[in-house]
Amino acid sequence: MLTHITIQLPPLNRGIHLITHLVQKEIGILPANGLLHIFLMHTSAGLLINENADPDVRRDLEAYLDKLVPENEPYFKHILEGPDDMPAHIKSMFTGNSLSIPIINGSLGLGTWQGIYLCEFRSHGGSRKLILSVIS
């Protein structure tokens, strides 16, 4: 069986945001076993699974990506949408726009310290849409 749920996240500030609780709330009761696939319908934000215990991890990841892909580079040609747009597309390329998480015994098969994150790479990215697909 396959179920798709589309959710709209509220606008988030630039940064790496823990969304595990929002995803779990929207999908409700999970099947005993299966797979959750999360697809982000945008090209200037990203998804990742990473540590959810220490918020410094999020800040360090964001700082590293900002250093790796700085704004206002003279070789960027795609600048009509602002200085943060092209770097956001590049960062999205690194993080990706989809995740697959096993469902085991009715729970997401995340590790003890793992969480699901939306990476908002734009200063004013707006709301973001996710498609949650539960396969059982």
C-alpha positions as CSV (number, residue, x, y, z in Angstrom):
1,M,0.0,0.0,0.0
2,L,1.2,3.5,-0.8
3,T,0.0,6.7,0.8
4,H,1.0,10.3,-0.1
5,I,0.6,13.2,2.2
6,T,1.6,16.7,1.0
7,I,2.4,19.2,3.8
8,Q,3.3,22.9,3.7
9,L,5.8,24.0,6.3
10,P,5.6,27.5,7.6
11,P,8.2,30.0,6.4
12,L,11.4,29.4,8.3
13,N,14.5,31.6,8.8
14,R,17.7,30.8,7.1
15,G,19.2,27.8,8.9
16,I,18.9,24.1,9.6
17,H,15.6,23.2,11.2
18,L,14.6,20.1,13.0
19,I,11.3,18.9,11.5
20,T,11.1,15.3,12.8
21,H,8.1,16.2,15.0
22,L,6.2,17.9,12.2
23,V,6.7,14.9,9.9
24,Q,5.6,12.4,12.6
25,K,2.6,14.5,13.4
26,E,1.4,14.6,9.7
27,I,1.9,10.9,9.0
28,G,0.2,9.7,12.2
29,I,0.2,6.0,12.9
30,L,2.8,4.2,10.9
31,P,2.5,0.6,9.5
32,A,4.3,-2.1,11.3
33,N,7.0,-2.2,8.6
34,G,7.6,-0.2,5.5
35,L,9.4,2.9,4.2
36,L,8.9,6.6,4.6
37,H,10.1,8.7,1.6
38,I,10.2,12.5,2.0
39,F,10.5,14.6,-1.1
40,L,11.1,18.4,-0.9
41,M,9.5,20.2,-3.8
42,H,12.1,23.0,-4.0
43,T,15.6,23.6,-5.4
44,S,16.9,26.2,-2.9
45,A,16.4,24.2,0.3
46,G,17.5,20.7,1.3
47,L,16.8,17.8,3.5
48,L,19.2,15.8,5.7
49,I,19.4,13.4,8.6
50,N,21.9,14.4,11.3
51,E,22.5,14.7,15.0
52,N,19.6,16.1,17.0
53,A,21.1,16.3,20.5
54,D,23.5,19.3,20.2
55,P,22.2,22.4,18.4
56,D,25.9,23.4,17.8
57,V,26.0,20.7,15.1
58,R,23.4,22.6,13.1
59,R,25.2,25.9,13.4
60,D,28.5,24.3,12.5
61,L,27.0,22.6,9.4
62,E,25.5,25.9,8.3
63,A,28.7,27.8,8.9
64,Y,30.6,25.2,6.8
65,L,28.2,25.3,3.9
66,D,28.3,29.1,4.0
67,K,32.1,29.0,3.8
68,L,32.0,26.4,1.1
69,V,29.5,28.3,-1.0
70,P,29.7,32.0,-0.3
71,E,27.4,34.7,-1.6
72,N,28.3,37.4,-4.1
73,E,30.8,35.5,-6.1
74,P,31.6,37.4,-9.3
75,Y,31.4,34.2,-11.4
76,F,27.7,33.6,-10.5
77,K,25.5,34.6,-13.5
78,H,22.1,33.6,-11.9
79,I,21.7,36.7,-9.7
80,L,18.2,38.0,-10.5
81,E,16.6,36.5,-7.4
82,G,19.2,37.8,-5.0
83,P,22.7,37.0,-3.8
84,D,21.6,34.1,-1.7
85,D,19.7,32.2,-4.5
86,M,22.5,30.7,-6.5
87,P,24.4,29.6,-3.4
88,A,21.1,28.1,-2.2
89,H,20.9,26.0,-5.3
90,I,24.4,24.7,-4.9
91,K,23.9,23.9,-1.2
92,S,20.8,22.0,-2.2
93,M,22.8,20.0,-4.6
94,F,25.0,18.9,-1.7
95,T,22.2,18.0,0.8
96,G,19.7,16.7,-1.7
97,N,15.9,17.0,-1.8
98,S,14.7,13.5,-0.6
99,L,15.2,11.0,2.2
100,S,14.2,7.4,2.7
101,I,13.7,6.2,6.3
102,P,12.8,2.6,7.2
103,I,9.7,1.9,9.3
104,I,10.4,-0.8,11.8
105,N,7.8,-2.1,14.3
106,G,5.6,1.0,13.7
107,S,8.4,3.6,14.3
108,L,10.8,5.5,12.1
109,G,14.1,3.7,12.0
110,L,16.2,6.6,13.0
111,G,19.2,6.3,15.3
112,T,19.2,7.5,18.9
113,W,20.6,10.9,18.0
114,Q,19.2,11.3,14.5
115,G,16.6,13.8,13.4
116,I,15.1,15.0,10.1
117,Y,16.1,18.5,9.1
118,L,15.0,21.1,6.5
119,C,17.9,23.2,5.4
120,E,16.6,26.6,4.5
121,F,19.3,28.2,2.4
122,R,17.5,31.4,1.4
123,S,17.1,34.5,3.7
124,H,13.4,34.7,2.7
125,G,12.6,31.3,1.3
126,G,8.9,31.2,2.1
127,S,6.9,28.2,3.0
128,R,8.2,24.8,1.7
129,K,6.2,21.8,0.5
130,L,7.0,18.2,1.3
131,I,5.5,15.0,-0.1
132,L,5.5,12.3,2.5
133,S,5.1,8.8,1.0
134,V,4.4,5.9,3.3
135,I,5.0,2.5,1.7
136,S,3.8,-0.6,3.6
